Amino acid sequence: MKLNLLNNNDAARACRLLSLLMLLAVGLAGCKTSSHSGALSGESACLSSKVQLTVPHKDATLTVNGTMKLKKKECMQISFLMPILRTEVARMEVTPDEILLVDRMGKRYVRATRKELKNVLPKKADFAHLEKLLYAASKPNGKKVLTGKELGIPSLEKGKIELSNFSDKPFVLTPTQLSQKYKEVELEELLEMLMDL
């Protein structure tokens, strides 16, 4: 079952689940995939790709597509889109100092600093590790598919993140702005809601 076949309630739950998974994936991927070494000084200042996230959910599999944009040493944004309509359902923005998760369907967001996430993320998980992971994946023989197991989420062993269609063409990356319609929730509140799914 794909995300576009779910009812609104299930889609909202899936969106929240995907947001948490991306938070965990970003934090955990940095220290799980260190096989590529070397400085990034020769890399382009811009990197973009398509993203596909597949997550087992009850007796179905949720798949959502999106885009990733990275400005070297500044910001990375992942936007998940509803199939066919291409409406954004969730966004994740990572800077060297903070992570922003936006649930477009539920009109909620979580903004947390690296310091606030120190008990959730591994010690070595930082923006530099995320950059290394993405630049390594963009290489011709780079690892473009990461499973839940490889990301340190054994309960989602069948889940995976796939990166494709990389480009280093320049682009403008606008910081995420949220209207007053969005409610800020604490990370703990979001985690509690996810545990009830």
N, C-alpha and C positions, 0 to 999 in steps of 0.2 A: 504494500500500500504506500503510495507516494503522499507527500505532504499536501498536495492540492486535492486529494481525495478525502481528507479529514474534515470533520465538521469544525466550526469556529472554536469550540471549547478545546478539542483535541489539538487543533493547530496552535492555539495560544500556549498550551502545555508543551507542545513540541518546540515552539519558539523559545520558551524558557529553558527547556532542557538543552537545546542547541547552544544557547548563550553560555550556560555553565560549562558545557563541554568545550567550547572554544576557549573560555577562560583557562580551564585546566590544560587544554592542548597547548596553548601558548606558553604557559608556565612550565609544563613538563617537557615539551619537545626540545626546549633549549638544552637541557642537560642529558637527554637520552640519545641525541644524534650528534655526537662530536667526532665522527669519523673524518669529516672534512676540516682541514686546518688551513691556516694562512690568513694574512690580512685582507681586508675588503677594499684596500685602497685602489685596486684596479677595476673595481666594479662600478657600474653605472649608478648615478645618484637616484634614479627612479627604477622601480621594478613593479610590474603588474602581472596578474595571472587570473585565470578562472579557478574557482574552488568548488569542489563537490564534497558535501559532508553526508555520510551515510551512517545512520544510527539504528540499531535494533530497538523496537519499542513494543512491548507486550508481544503479540503474535504477528507483528508486521515489521516492515523496515521503512524508516523515514529517510527520504533523500531530498536534500535541498541544495540548490546551486547558488553560486554567488561570485563575487569578484574580490580580489585582494589588490591593494595598492600600498606600496612601501616607498616612503621618502627616506633615504639613507640618513641615519642618526637623528631623525626627527619624529616620524609617525608611521604607523601601519594601520590601515583600515580594512576590515572585511565586512562586506555587505551581503546578506543573504536575501534572495529574491523569491517571491511566490511564482511558481511556474505559470506560464502563459501570460499572465497580466504583468509580470516583471515588477511587481510592487515590492518594496523593501519590507521584510518582516522582522529583521533583526540586524543590528550593526554592532561591531566591536571595534573600538579604537584603542590602540596601544601606543604610548609614548615612553621615553625612557623613565618617566616618573610615575605614570598612572595608567589605569585601564578603565575604559568606559564601556559598559554593556547596555545596549538599548533594545528594549522589547517594544517594537512599533505597534504590535497588535494590542498589547496590554497597556500601552502608554506609560511604561515604567522604565526606569534606568537605575543602574548602579555605577557609581564613580568611586574608585578606590585607588589609593596610592600604593606603591610597592611596599611601603612600611606597613600599611594596614593589611596587606596580603601575605605578610611574612609567614604566617602559620598555615597558609593554603599552598603557597608556591615553594618549590625547592630553593635552597640558598643561592644556587648558581643560575637560577632562571632570571634573565634580564633581557633588555632590549637588544644588546649586542648578540646574545645567543639566538634570539629570534631572527635577526638579520642573517646570521651565518646559516641558519636552517633554510631560509628562503632563497638566498643566493646559491647555496649548494644544490637545492632542488631545481634551480633554473638551468644548471649545467646540463649538457647533452646526456651524460650518464648519471645525473643526480637522482636522488631518491625522491620520487614525486608522490608516493602513496605511503601514508603513515597509518598504521592500525591502532586501535584502542590499546592493544597490548603493548605496542612499542611506545605509546605515549604514557604508559604507566597507569592505564585504567583497565585492569583485567576484567572487570565486570562488563565492559563494553568491548570485549575481544573482537567481535564481529563488526564493530564500528570502524570507520576509516575516514581520513581526510585525503582528498586527491587534488593536487595542483596541476594545472595544464595551461597551455597557450601563453607562455611567458613572453613578456615584452619589456624592453628597456627604453621605450620611447618616453620623452618627457610628458608630464601631465601636471595639472594643478590639483593639489590636495587641500580641500577646505576643511578646517576643523568642524566637528559635529556641533551644531547648534540645536538646542531643544526648546520648544515653546513651553508656556506655563501649563499646557494640557498634560505634560508628562510629570509623573510623580517619582521623586527619588526614594528608593528603598535601600535599606541597609543590606550589605552582603549576606549577613546572617539570616535576614528575613527571606531573601531570595533562595538561599540554601535550604531553609526550612520548607518553603513552598515546593521546591524541587523534590525533597525527600518524600512529600506526600503524593507525588504523582503515581 
